[in-house]
């Protein structure tokens, strides 16, 4: 008999959700339609119900046409909520799934918590899925929503753990829910949360706490504060808890008495639920009848529409004759409009041509200025060399340094023009190689420091996590840095240029590099920042006259960083300086070994030291011959390709340096004949034309390697060593 006292009835709890509050729209008109529709639906009037549903469904097209994702997501969630309260779970699931799909696709995470919460409520009886949806709701609400929106989450968690008889977790989550309601809603009337807390106290042997809370709940006069159909359920739970407490205190008689009272309230609650089910069933029957009538009306409307369409087709047939009469007029009008359009097109083409001519003139003016300045420096220093016989070593070195800087300016201008030509022809090719970034950066800083002697202080900071060895296009990388650092030094005098190199490792072989170049120079006006990356843009005429430049640098830098799939951004303030931020991703190399630039089969080396230089320009012939002779090689000259072929027929050479643009026979044609005569004879192109633009032609004729003028002497000596020693 005593054992039976411990058997008590668990009366089902309510599940709570924030679905009593819709996700609000930013459009107050949409909010008003939903609020008014809810009033009509809750009136329990069939006509009002269908009017409300019709108004909401009409709203769908307007919201979809707006293409505002947050509105579309809110619409489907709110519609699902309405059908949930009407116990139409099929439609609830339909619209809720749409809302969840949109929220995931567009990363509207703040709504997913509430949407999965409703999904949990629908699937509460499904033991397989309910935990999945509940904990998804928990994840999104805790990560993306404010704490006051989690009150129902923690209640539902406590109810979930109650079913699992995990009473410590019941207590934790129920107390959280209660604390949120008290703190953020200035009131607390959720008796079911208190009931869960009391059950947890009893089952964790905290009897005094359970009795204290029970006393508080009973003294609140809750009968006036909750709905009638919830009163009996709450009362049944309270007496059930009293029974449990009595059992814990070994008061079996009191336990039985309270259990009987609890059972009575449960019976009353079940009867009221059955009554409600019948009421809902009758209401559903009425709605089904109205739906049937509505379908009939729709069929009649469809028939009327078809009749109207038939009448329209007759009218169309009658208008066909009129149409053919109008065609002649339309053709005439079309021809007239065509003439107007053609004239407009011609005018646009003329404007484009005028603009192109303007750009061309500006380019020629800039290049002319940039060419004449270093040439003037070189000519002046050469004159002084000739006239000042007693030049001491220091003055000679200074003059050589000045001439070298002028030559470097000319080389950089030439490279920029060639790169501009490649961009215009869409022939830029990314050539990735492994190289040491730190070495490249230090070389660029040193070369720009020598080029721009504006008494500036240059600071280079490289973070300790930076991987010096990377795999990307070295030429493009150095072009970008040279342009940006050169600009910083050019527009700063007696100031500071700070270069910051940072990196962030993305995975085992990839990192993100950030380069920040900041100067204390003159800055860029706000209105000029918009066009700072445009080709041939040099700001105002005053800036151009004072600082010079060809307007290609930043435009090429932007194109180059885009080829590396990176970004460049400029922030500037007049009088306070400029900040350039470059970001791109690249592969890094942990165990880096410098490799030879050229790999040649040892069988192709020759013991003879005769070099043939094919060059039509007399000055280039002289200087190239001197350079080759300085390394201990014999050098012969051919002034064009045809002469070169005849010389090769008569003599063996270890190497041919071939110019491309020559009269009588150019370098391409000459190389083709040479390779037929002596396939193993290496031909090295010495040319000013772009390798990228003509790369296929170089390969077709069999040119071994391309050296661009002005020649990099280190590369030239390396080639001599590889092929002829």
Secondary structure, DSSP 8 states (H G I E B T S, - for coil): -HHHHT-----------GGGS----SSHHHHHHHHHHHHHHTTT-HHHHHHHHHHHHHHHHHHHHHT-HHHHHHHHHHHHHHHHHTT-HHHHHHHHHHHHHHHHHTT-HHHHHHHHHHHHHHTTT-TTTHHHHHHHHHHHHHHHS-GGGGHHHHHHHHHHHHHTT-HHHHHHHHHHHHHHHHHHHS----HHHHHHHHHHHHHTT-HHHHHHHHHHHHTT-GGGTS-HHHHHHHHHHHHHHHHHHHHHTT-HHHHHHHHHHHHHHHHHHHHHHHHHHHHHHHHHHHHHHHHHHHHHHHHHHHHHHHHHHHHHHHHHHHHHHHHHHHHHHHHHHHHHHHHHHHHHHHHHHHHHHHHHHHHHHHHHHHHHHHHHHHHHHHHHHHHHHHH-TT--HHHHHHHHHHHHHHHHHHHHHHHHHHHHHHHHTT-----EEEEEHHHHHHHHHHHHHHH--SS-EEEEEE-TT--SEEEEEHHHHHHHHHHHHHHHHHT-SSSEEEEEEEEEEEETTEEEEEEEEEE-S----HHHHTTTTSTT--SSHHHHHHH---S-HHHHHHHHHHHTT-EEEEEEETTTEEEEEEEEEEEE-SS-----S----GGG--S--EEEEE-S-HHHHHHHHHHHHHTT-EEEEESSHHHHHHHHHHS--SEEEE-SS-SSS-HHHHHHHHHHH-TTS-EEEEESS-TTTTHHHHHHHT--EEEESS--HHHHHHHHHHHH-
